[in-house]
Amino acid sequence: MLIACALGIEQLALRGGRKRRAGAPGPVTVLRTGMGPANAQRAVSRALLDRRGTGTAVLASGFCAGLVPGMHPGDLVVAAETRGPWGATTCDGAELLVRELSRAVPGRTVHCGPLTGSDHVVRGQERTALAATGAIAADMESAATLHSALSAGVRPVAAVRVVVDAPEHELVRIGTVRGGISAIRVLRAVLPAFHEWHRSSLLPRR
C-alpha cells in the first residue's frame, strides 16, 4: 500500500502511527509528494514505476479544508469520489473506511462525500462556492494522486483526510493553534483503518 501525503508534518504523523501499531497486511510506504496537484501527480507516478504490475493500493491522506457548516478541526473525511480537472474518480471501500475510522478514532465525526481538488488553499467565499457543488471538503493533492495512480494501472484507490479548518474555524498556520494540533493527533490514529481497507482490497473480486 502506498499512502501519499503532501507535507512533512503529515508524513511524520502517519509514520508515527505506523510505528505504534502493527498489523499491516503487506508493505506500506508513506510518500511525501510536496504540495499541489502537479507535485502529487509527479511523485505518485514516479513511485509506482518501481511497482509496475503489482496493483499497489494507493490512499491519499493528510489535511483538508472542510466546506460544510458544522464541521470541526479533527473531523475525518472519507472521499466517496475525488473531483479534479480530469473529472470524478470513484473511491473504493468508502463505507468500510467510515466504519473502521469510527472504531480507530472513537468520538470523532466521520463525513463521507465528494472531495474536490484545488491548486491553492481555499478560503472564505470560495469555500461556500465549492460547497454549493455538493463537495464536503477540499484539498490540493487527493484528486491528482488518485488520477495518477489509476493512470499507472488498475488498483484500489481511496482518500481520507482530516479537517484542519472549517467554515467557522479558519486556520492561519497548521500546528500553531488548537485545531491544527487536534488534526495531527487524529492523523496519527488512522493507520488501523487503512490496514483494514488494504486487507479488504486484497480479497478476490466477485
Accessible surface in RSA format (square Angstrom, percent):
REM  Atomic radii and reference values for relative SASA: ProtOr
REM  Chains: A
REM  Algorithm: Lee & Richards
REM  Probe-radius: 1.40
REM  Slices: 20
REM RES _ NUM      All-atoms   Total-Side   Main-Chain    Non-polar    All polar
REM                ABS   REL    ABS   REL    ABS   REL    ABS   REL    ABS   REL
RES MET A   1     7.07   3.7   0.00   0.0   7.07  16.8   0.00   0.0   7.07   9.4
RES LEU A   2     0.51   0.3   0.51   0.4   0.00   0.0   0.51   0.4   0.00   0.0
RES ILE A   3     0.00   0.0   0.00   0.0   0.00   0.0   0.00   0.0   0.00   0.0
RES ALA A   4     1.85   1.7   0.83   1.3   1.02   2.3   1.11   1.6   0.74   1.9
RES CYS A   5     1.43   1.1   0.00   0.0   1.43   3.4   1.43   3.6   0.00   0.0
RES ALA A   6     3.19   2.9   2.46   3.8   0.73   1.7   2.46   3.5   0.73   1.9
RES LEU A   7    41.20  22.9  41.20  29.5   0.00   0.0  41.20  28.9   0.00   0.0
RES GLY A   8    18.51  22.8   0.00   N/A  18.51  22.8  15.12  41.5   3.39   7.6
RES ILE A   9    63.32  36.0  56.49  42.1   6.83  16.5  57.54  41.4   5.78  15.7
RES GLU A  10     3.99   2.3   3.99   3.0   0.00   0.0   0.00   0.0   3.99   3.3
RES GLN A  11    27.01  15.1  27.01  19.7   0.00   0.0   0.09   0.2  26.92  20.4
RES LEU A  12   126.38  70.4 121.51  86.9   4.86  12.2 121.97  85.7   4.41  11.9
RES ALA A  13     2.92   2.7   0.19   0.3   2.73   6.2   2.47   3.5   0.45   1.2
RES LEU A  14     0.00   0.0   0.00   0.0   0.00   0.0   0.00   0.0   0.00   0.0
RES ARG A  15   101.68  42.7 101.59  51.8   0.09   0.2  21.69  29.6  80.00  48.5
RES GLY A  16    11.53  14.2   0.00   N/A  11.53  14.2  10.58  29.0   0.95   2.1
RES GLY A  17     0.00   0.0   0.00   N/A   0.00   0.0   0.00   0.0   0.00   0.0
RES ARG A  18   100.61  42.2  92.76  47.3   7.85  18.7  18.12  24.8  82.48  50.0
RES LYS A  19   176.48  86.1 138.59  85.0  37.89  90.2  89.48  80.5  87.00  92.7
RES ARG A  20   126.86  53.3  89.75  45.7  37.11  88.4  62.62  85.6  64.24  38.9
RES ARG A  21    94.90  39.8  89.04  45.4   5.86  14.0  17.78  24.3  77.12  46.7
RES ALA A  22   104.23  95.8  67.27 103.8  36.96  84.1  77.21 108.7  27.02  71.6
RES GLY A  23    38.26  47.2   0.00   N/A  38.26  47.2  31.60  86.7   6.66  14.9
RES ALA A  24    44.73  41.1  18.20  28.1  26.53  60.3  18.20  25.6  26.53  70.3
RES PRO A  25    45.66  33.3   8.63   7.9  37.02 134.6  20.72  17.1  24.94 155.0
RES GLY A  26    25.35  31.3   0.00   N/A  25.35  31.3  20.75  56.9   4.60  10.3
RES PRO A  27   113.37  82.6 100.60  91.7  12.77  46.4 112.54  92.9   0.83   5.1
RES VAL A  28    10.31   6.8   2.17   2.0   8.13  19.6   2.18   1.9   8.13  22.0
RES THR A  29    49.29  35.1  47.16  47.8   2.13   5.1  34.92  46.9  14.37  21.7
RES VAL A  30     3.42   2.3   0.00   0.0   3.42   8.3   0.00   0.0   3.42   9.3
RES LEU A  31    37.57  20.9  36.01  25.8   1.56   3.9  37.57  26.4   0.00   0.0
RES ARG A  32   134.75  56.6 115.95  59.1  18.80  44.8  20.24  27.7 114.51  69.4
RES THR A  33    13.75   9.8   0.85   0.9  12.89  30.7   1.74   2.3  12.00  18.1
RES GLY A  34    21.12  26.0   0.00   N/A  21.12  26.0  20.31  55.7   0.81   1.8
RES MET A  35    95.55  49.5  84.35  55.8  11.20  26.7  54.51  46.3  41.04  54.4
RES GLY A  36    12.30  15.2   0.00   N/A  12.30  15.2  12.30  33.8   0.00   0.0
RES PRO A  37    39.20  28.6  39.20  35.7   0.00   0.0  39.20  32.4   0.00   0.0
RES ALA A  38    63.09  58.0  55.93  86.3   7.16  16.3  61.97  87.3   1.12   3.0
RES ASN A  39    53.90  37.2  51.93  50.2   1.97   4.7   3.10   7.5  50.80  49.1
RES ALA A  40     0.00   0.0   0.00   0.0   0.00   0.0   0.00   0.0   0.00   0.0
RES GLN A  41    62.68  35.1  62.54  45.7   0.14   0.3  14.80  31.5  47.88  36.3
RES ARG A  42   124.32  52.2 115.64  59.0   8.68  20.7  51.89  70.9  72.43  43.9
RES ALA A  43    11.68  10.7   9.36  14.4   2.31   5.3   9.78  13.8   1.89   5.0
RES VAL A  44     0.00   0.0   0.00   0.0   0.00   0.0   0.00   0.0   0.00   0.0
RES SER A  45    46.39  39.2  43.44  58.0   2.95   6.8  31.20  66.4  15.19  21.3
RES ARG A  46   139.95  58.8 136.22  69.4   3.73   8.9  64.52  88.2  75.44  45.7
RES ALA A  47    22.17  20.4  11.02  17.0  11.15  25.4  19.70  27.7   2.47   6.5
RES LEU A  48     5.19   2.9   0.83   0.6   4.36  11.0   1.33   0.9   3.86  10.4
RES LEU A  49   105.88  59.0  90.40  64.7  15.48  38.9  92.02  64.6  13.86  37.3
RES ASP A  50   132.01  92.5  95.20  94.8  36.81  87.0  32.95  77.5  99.06  98.8
RES ARG A  51    54.17  22.7  50.96  26.0   3.21   7.6  18.32  25.0  35.85  21.7
RES ARG A  52   174.79  73.4 147.95  75.4  26.84  63.9  68.96  94.2 105.83  64.1
RES GLY A  53    80.49  99.3   0.00   N/A  80.49  99.3  40.51 111.2  39.98  89.5
RES THR A  54    91.59  65.1  56.42  57.2  35.17  83.8  64.77  87.0  26.82  40.5
RES GLY A  55    32.19  39.7   0.00   N/A  32.19  39.7  17.48  48.0  14.70  32.9
RES THR A  56    14.28  10.2   6.23   6.3   8.05  19.2   9.34  12.6   4.94   7.5
RES ALA A  57     3.92   3.6   1.88   2.9   2.04   4.6   1.88   2.7   2.04   5.4
RES VAL A  58     0.00   0.0   0.00   0.0   0.00   0.0   0.00   0.0   0.00   0.0
RES LEU A  59     0.00   0.0   0.00   0.0   0.00   0.0   0.00   0.0   0.00   0.0
RES ALA A  60     0.23   0.2   0.23   0.4   0.00   0.0   0.23   0.3   0.00   0.0
RES SER A  61     0.00   0.0   0.00   0.0   0.00   0.0   0.00   0.0   0.00   0.0
RES GLY A  62     0.00   0.0   0.00   N/A   0.00   0.0   0.00   0.0   0.00   0.0
RES PHE A  63    11.74   5.9   5.86   3.6   5.88  15.3   6.06   3.7   5.68  16.3
RES CYS A  64     6.02   4.6   0.00   0.0   6.02  14.2   6.02  15.3   0.00   0.0
RES ALA A  65    11.34  10.4   9.24  14.3   2.10   4.8   9.32  13.1   2.03   5.4
RES GLY A  66     0.00   0.0   0.00   N/A   0.00   0.0   0.00   0.0   0.00   0.0
RES LEU A  67     2.82   1.6   0.00   0.0   2.82   7.1   0.00   0.0   2.82   7.6
RES VAL A  68    54.97  36.2  54.78  49.6   0.19   0.5  54.97  47.8   0.00   0.0
RES PRO A  69    97.63  71.2  81.92  74.7  15.71  57.1  82.28  67.9  15.36  95.4
RES GLY A  70    47.90  59.1   0.00   N/A  47.90  59.1  35.42  97.2  12.47  27.9
RES MET A  71     1.92   1.0   1.29   0.9   0.63   1.5   1.29   1.1   0.63   0.8
RES HIS A  72    93.42  51.1  93.42  64.9   0.00   0.0  57.55  59.3  35.87  41.7
RES PRO A  73    22.56  16.4  15.80  14.4   6.76  24.6  15.80  13.0   6.76  42.0
RES GLY A  74     0.00   0.0   0.00   N/A   0.00   0.0   0.00   0.0   0.00   0.0
RES ASP A  75    10.17   7.1  10.17  10.1   0.00   0.0   0.00   0.0  10.17  10.1
RES LEU A  76     0.00   0.0   0.00   0.0   0.00   0.0   0.00   0.0   0.00   0.0
RES VAL A  77     0.09   0.1   0.00   0.0   0.09   0.2   0.00   0.0   0.09   0.3
RES VAL A  78     0.27   0.2   0.27   0.2   0.00   0.0   0.27   0.2   0.00   0.0
RES ALA A  79     0.69   0.6   0.00   0.0   0.69   1.6   0.00   0.0   0.69   1.8
RES ALA A  80    40.51  37.2  34.36  53.0   6.14  14.0  35.09  49.4   5.42  14.4
RES GLU A  81    42.48  24.4  42.48  32.1   0.00   0.0   6.63  12.8  35.84  29.3
RES THR A  82     0.75   0.5   0.28   0.3   0.48   1.1   0.13   0.2   0.62   0.9
RES ARG A  83    67.76  28.5  66.98  34.1   0.78   1.9  29.57  40.4  38.19  23.1
RES GLY A  84    21.82  26.9   0.00   N/A  21.82  26.9   8.63  23.7  13.19  29.5
RES PRO A  85   128.43  93.6  82.12  74.9  46.31 168.3  96.12  79.4  32.31 200.8
RES TRP A  86   102.15  41.0  60.21  29.1  41.94  98.5  54.01  28.8  48.14  78.1
RES GLY A  87    39.79  49.1   0.00   N/A  39.79  49.1  36.20  99.3   3.59   8.0
RES ALA A  88    67.72  62.3  30.63  47.3  37.09  84.4  30.67  43.2  37.05  98.1
RES THR A  89    21.96  15.6  18.40  18.7   3.56   8.5   5.90   7.9  16.06  24.3
RES THR A  90   105.64  75.1  92.88  94.2  12.75  30.4  60.26  80.9  45.38  68.6
RES CYS A  91    10.66   8.1   0.43   0.5  10.22  24.0   0.43   1.1  10.22  11.0
RES ASP A  92    52.57  36.8  48.66  48.4   3.92   9.3  14.50  34.1  38.07  38.0
RES GLY A  93    37.32  46.0   0.00   N/A  37.32  46.0  24.52  67.3  12.80  28.7
RES ALA A  94    16.44  15.1  12.48  19.3   3.96   9.0  12.83  18.1   3.61   9.6
RES GLU A  95   147.16  84.5 140.20 106.1   6.96  16.6  55.88 108.1  91.28  74.5
RES LEU A  96    34.45  19.2  32.40  23.2   2.05   5.1  32.50  22.8   1.95   5.3
RES LEU A  97     0.55   0.3   0.55   0.4   0.00   0.0   0.55   0.4   0.00   0.0
RES VAL A  98    40.69  26.8  40.69  36.8   0.00   0.0  40.69  35.4   0.00   0.0
RES ARG A  99   116.79  49.0 110.22  56.2   6.56  15.6  51.37  70.2  65.42  39.6
RES GLU A 100    23.30  13.4  22.18  16.8   1.12   2.7   0.05   0.1  23.25  19.0
RES LEU A 101     0.00   0.0   0.00   0.0   0.00   0.0   0.00   0.0   0.00   0.0
RES SER A 102    53.27  45.0  43.91  58.6   9.36  21.6  31.31  66.7  21.96  30.8
RES ARG A 103   162.11  68.1 136.30  69.5  25.81  61.5  59.95  81.9 102.16  61.9
RES ALA A 104    23.47  21.6   1.68   2.6  21.79  49.6  12.24  17.2  11.22  29.7
RES VAL A 105    13.95   9.2  12.47  11.3   1.48   3.6  13.89  12.1   0.06   0.2
RES PRO A 106   104.62  76.2  82.89  75.6  21.73  79.0  85.27  70.4  19.35 120.2
RES GLY A 107    87.80 108.3   0.00   N/A  87.80 108.3  43.81 120.2  44.00  98.5
RES ARG A 108    87.76  36.8  74.54  38.0  13.23  31.5   9.91  13.5  77.85  47.2
RES THR A 109    72.82  51.8  64.72  65.6   8.11  19.3  37.01  49.7  35.82  54.1
RES VAL A 110    27.91  18.4   2.77   2.5  25.14  60.6   2.77   2.4  25.14  68.2
RES HIS A 111    44.22  24.2  39.37  27.4   4.85  12.4  25.74  26.5  18.48  21.5
RES CYS A 112    64.47  48.8  32.10  35.8  32.37  76.1  17.39  44.0  47.09  50.8
RES GLY A 113     7.16   8.8   0.00   N/A   7.16   8.8   7.16  19.7   0.00   0.0
RES PRO A 114    26.77  19.5  26.77  24.4   0.00   0.0  26.77  22.1   0.00   0.0
RES LEU A 115     1.07   0.6   0.58   0.4   0.49   1.2   0.58   0.4   0.49   1.3
RES THR A 116    14.55  10.3  14.05  14.2   0.50   1.2   0.68   0.9  13.87  21.0
RES GLY A 117    26.64  32.9   0.00   N/A  26.64  32.9   8.57  23.5  18.07  40.5
RES SER A 118    18.30  15.5   4.85   6.5  13.45  31.0  14.93  31.8   3.37   4.7
RES ASP A 119   105.73  74.1  81.45  81.1  24.28  57.4  25.67  60.4  80.07  79.9
RES HIS A 120    83.65  45.7  78.88  54.8   4.77  12.2  72.33  74.5  11.32  13.2
RES VAL A 121    79.37  52.2  64.33  58.2  15.04  36.2  68.79  59.8  10.58  28.7
RES VAL A 122     4.76   3.1   2.67   2.4   2.08   5.0   2.67   2.3   2.08   5.6
RES ARG A 123    93.44  39.2  88.42  45.1   5.03  12.0  51.21  70.0  42.23  25.6
RES GLY A 124    40.65  50.1   0.00   N/A  40.65  50.1  36.34  99.7   4.31   9.7
RES GLN A 125   149.85  83.8 141.72 103.6   8.13  19.4  66.36 141.3  83.49  63.3
RES GLU A 126    66.46  38.2  58.05  43.9   8.41  20.0  33.33  64.5  33.13  27.0
RES ARG A 127     5.82   2.4   5.82   3.0   0.00   0.0   4.93   6.7   0.89   0.5
RES THR A 128    86.75  61.7  81.54  82.7   5.21  12.4  62.57  84.0  24.18  36.6
RES ALA A 129    60.79  55.9  48.44  74.8  12.35  28.1  56.07  79.0   4.73  12.5
RES LEU A 130    35.86  20.0  35.85  25.6   0.02   0.0  35.86  25.2   0.00   0.0
RES ALA A 131    29.84  27.4  16.75  25.9  13.08  29.8  17.09  24.1  12.74  33.8
RES ALA A 132    90.98  83.7  47.11  72.7  43.87  99.8  60.29  84.9  30.69  81.3
RES THR A 133    83.99  59.7  56.60  57.4  27.39  65.3  64.55  86.7  19.44  29.4
RES GLY A 134    40.97  50.5   0.00   N/A  40.97  50.5  32.34  88.8   8.63  19.3
RES ALA A 135     1.79   1.6   0.00   0.0   1.79   4.1   0.00   0.0   1.79   4.7
RES ILE A 136    25.70  14.6  25.70  19.1   0.00   0.0  25.70  18.5   0.00   0.0
RES ALA A 137     0.00   0.0   0.00   0.0   0.00   0.0   0.00   0.0   0.00   0.0
RES ALA A 138     2.03   1.9   0.25   0.4   1.78   4.0   0.32   0.5   1.70   4.5
RES ASP A 139    12.15   8.5   3.19   3.2   8.96  21.2  11.75  27.7   0.40   0.4
RES MET A 140    27.79  14.4  23.64  15.6   4.15   9.9  18.64  15.8   9.15  12.1
RES GLU A 141     9.61   5.5   9.58   7.2   0.03   0.1   2.23   4.3   7.39   6.0
RES SER A 142     0.59   0.5   0.50   0.7   0.09   0.2   0.50   1.1   0.09   0.1
RES ALA A 143     7.33   6.7   5.42   8.4   1.91   4.4   5.49   7.7   1.85   4.9
RES ALA A 144     1.23   1.1   0.12   0.2   1.11   2.5   0.12   0.2   1.11   2.9
RES THR A 145     1.36   1.0   1.36   1.4   0.00   0.0   0.00   0.0   1.36   2.1
RES LEU A 146     0.00   0.0   0.00   0.0   0.00   0.0   0.00   0.0   0.00   0.0
RES HIS A 147    49.12  26.8  47.50  33.0   1.63   4.2  25.70  26.5  23.42  27.3
RES SER A 148     2.78   2.3   0.36   0.5   2.42   5.6   1.86   4.0   0.92   1.3
RES ALA A 149     0.00   0.0   0.00   0.0   0.00   0.0   0.00   0.0   0.00   0.0
RES LEU A 150    71.28  39.7  55.47  39.7  15.81  39.8  55.73  39.1  15.55  41.8
RES SER A 151    84.46  71.4  41.17  54.9  43.29  99.7  40.93  87.2  43.53  61.0
RES ALA A 152    48.48  44.6  17.18  26.5  31.30  71.2  29.45  41.5  19.03  50.4
RES GLY A 153    28.95  35.7   0.00   N/A  28.95  35.7  28.76  78.9   0.19   0.4
RES VAL A 154   146.45  96.4 128.11 116.0  18.35  44.2 129.32 112.4  17.13  46.5
RES ARG A 155    17.17   7.2   6.37   3.2  10.81  25.7   5.14   7.0  12.03   7.3
RES PRO A 156    12.91   9.4  12.78  11.7   0.13   0.5  12.91  10.7   0.00   0.0
RES VAL A 157     1.11   0.7   1.11   1.0   0.00   0.0   1.11   1.0   0.00   0.0
RES ALA A 158     0.68   0.6   0.68   1.1   0.00   0.0   0.68   1.0   0.00   0.0
RES ALA A 159     0.26   0.2   0.00   0.0   0.26   0.6   0.00   0.0   0.26   0.7
RES VAL A 160     0.34   0.2   0.34   0.3   0.00   0.0   0.34   0.3   0.00   0.0
RES ARG A 161     1.89   0.8   1.89   1.0   0.00   0.0   0.00   0.0   1.89   1.1
RES VAL A 162     0.07   0.0   0.07   0.1   0.00   0.0   0.07   0.1   0.00   0.0
RES VAL A 163     0.00   0.0   0.00   0.0   0.00   0.0   0.00   0.0   0.00   0.0
RES VAL A 164    13.19   8.7  12.74  11.5   0.45   1.1  12.74  11.1   0.45   1.2
RES ASP A 165     6.43   4.5   6.43   6.4   0.00   0.0   1.05   2.5   5.39   5.4
RES ALA A 166     0.00   0.0   0.00   0.0   0.00   0.0   0.00   0.0   0.00   0.0
RES PRO A 167    45.70  33.3  20.23  18.4  25.47  92.6  22.83  18.8  22.87 142.1
RES GLU A 168   107.19  61.5  74.79  56.6  32.40  77.2  61.09 118.2  46.10  37.6
RES HIS A 169    72.79  39.8  61.68  42.9  11.11  28.4  47.46  48.9  25.33  29.5
RES GLU A 170    87.23  50.1  55.68  42.1  31.55  75.1  27.73  53.6  59.50  48.6
RES LEU A 171    12.02   6.7   7.56   5.4   4.46  11.2   9.62   6.8   2.39   6.4
RES VAL A 172   122.12  80.4 101.91  92.3  20.21  48.7 104.59  90.9  17.52  47.5
RES ARG A 173   156.29  65.6 151.01  77.0   5.28  12.6  61.25  83.7  95.04  57.6
RES ILE A 174    59.63  33.9  37.81  28.2  21.82  52.6  37.81  27.2  21.82  59.2
RES GLY A 175    29.96  36.9   0.00   N/A  29.96  36.9   9.17  25.2  20.79  46.6
RES THR A 176    77.58  55.2  42.65  43.2  34.93  83.2  46.76  62.8  30.82  46.6
RES VAL A 177    68.46  45.0  61.51  55.7   6.95  16.7  68.46  59.5   0.00   0.0
RES ARG A 178   211.82  88.9 203.10 103.5   8.72  20.8  76.86 105.0 134.96  81.8
RES GLY A 179    14.13  17.4   0.00   N/A  14.13  17.4   9.49  26.0   4.64  10.4
RES GLY A 180     0.00   0.0   0.00   N/A   0.00   0.0   0.00   0.0   0.00   0.0
RES ILE A 181    73.39  41.8  73.39  54.7   0.00   0.0  73.39  52.8   0.00   0.0
RES SER A 182    19.86  16.8  17.94  23.9   1.92   4.4  17.44  37.1   2.42   3.4
RES ALA A 183     0.00   0.0   0.00   0.0   0.00   0.0   0.00   0.0   0.00   0.0
RES ILE A 184    33.17  18.9  33.17  24.7   0.00   0.0  33.17  23.9   0.00   0.0
RES ARG A 185   165.01  69.3 156.49  79.8   8.53  20.3  49.95  68.3 115.06  69.7
RES VAL A 186     5.40   3.6   3.44   3.1   1.96   4.7   5.21   4.5   0.19   0.5
RES LEU A 187     0.25   0.1   0.25   0.2   0.00   0.0   0.25   0.2   0.00   0.0
RES ARG A 188    79.50  33.4  79.50  40.5   0.00   0.0  19.18  26.2  60.31  36.6
RES ALA A 189    17.78  16.3  17.65  27.2   0.13   0.3  17.65  24.9   0.13   0.3
RES VAL A 190     0.10   0.1   0.10   0.1   0.00   0.0   0.10   0.1   0.00   0.0
RES LEU A 191     0.00   0.0   0.00   0.0   0.00   0.0   0.00   0.0   0.00   0.0
RES PRO A 192    37.86  27.6  33.40  30.4   4.46  16.2  37.11  30.6   0.75   4.7
RES ALA A 193     0.78   0.7   0.00   0.0   0.78   1.8   0.54   0.8   0.24   0.6
RES PHE A 194     0.00   0.0   0.00   0.0   0.00   0.0   0.00   0.0   0.00   0.0
RES HIS A 195     5.46   3.0   5.46   3.8   0.00   0.0   3.16   3.3   2.30   2.7
RES GLU A 196    63.90  36.7  62.17  47.0   1.73   4.1  12.09  23.4  51.81  42.3
RES TRP A 197     4.33   1.7   4.17   2.0   0.17   0.4   2.03   1.1   2.30   3.7
RES HIS A 198     9.40   5.1   9.40   6.5   0.00   0.0   3.15   3.2   6.24   7.3
RES ARG A 199    88.08  37.0  84.40  43.0   3.68   8.8  43.56  59.5  44.53  27.0
RES SER A 200    44.10  37.3  34.09  45.5  10.00  23.0   9.14  19.5  34.96  49.0
RES SER A 201    20.38  17.2   3.34   4.5  17.04  39.3   9.04  19.2  11.34  15.9
RES LEU A 202   108.08  60.2  80.24  57.4  27.84  70.0  83.05  58.3  25.04  67.4
RES LEU A 203   116.35  64.8 111.62  79.9   4.73  11.9 112.07  78.7   4.28  11.5
RES PRO A 204   117.50  85.6  95.65  87.2  21.84  79.4 107.39  88.7  10.11  62.8
RES ARG A 205   168.16  70.6 136.34  69.5  31.82  75.8  78.09 106.7  90.08  54.6
RES ARG A 206   282.38 118.6 201.92 102.9  80.46 191.6 109.87 150.2 172.51 104.6
END  Absolute sums over single chains surface
CHAIN  1 A     9394.8       7140.1       2254.8       5347.1       4047.7
END  Absolute sums over all chains
TOTAL          9394.8       7140.1       2254.8       5347.1       4047.7
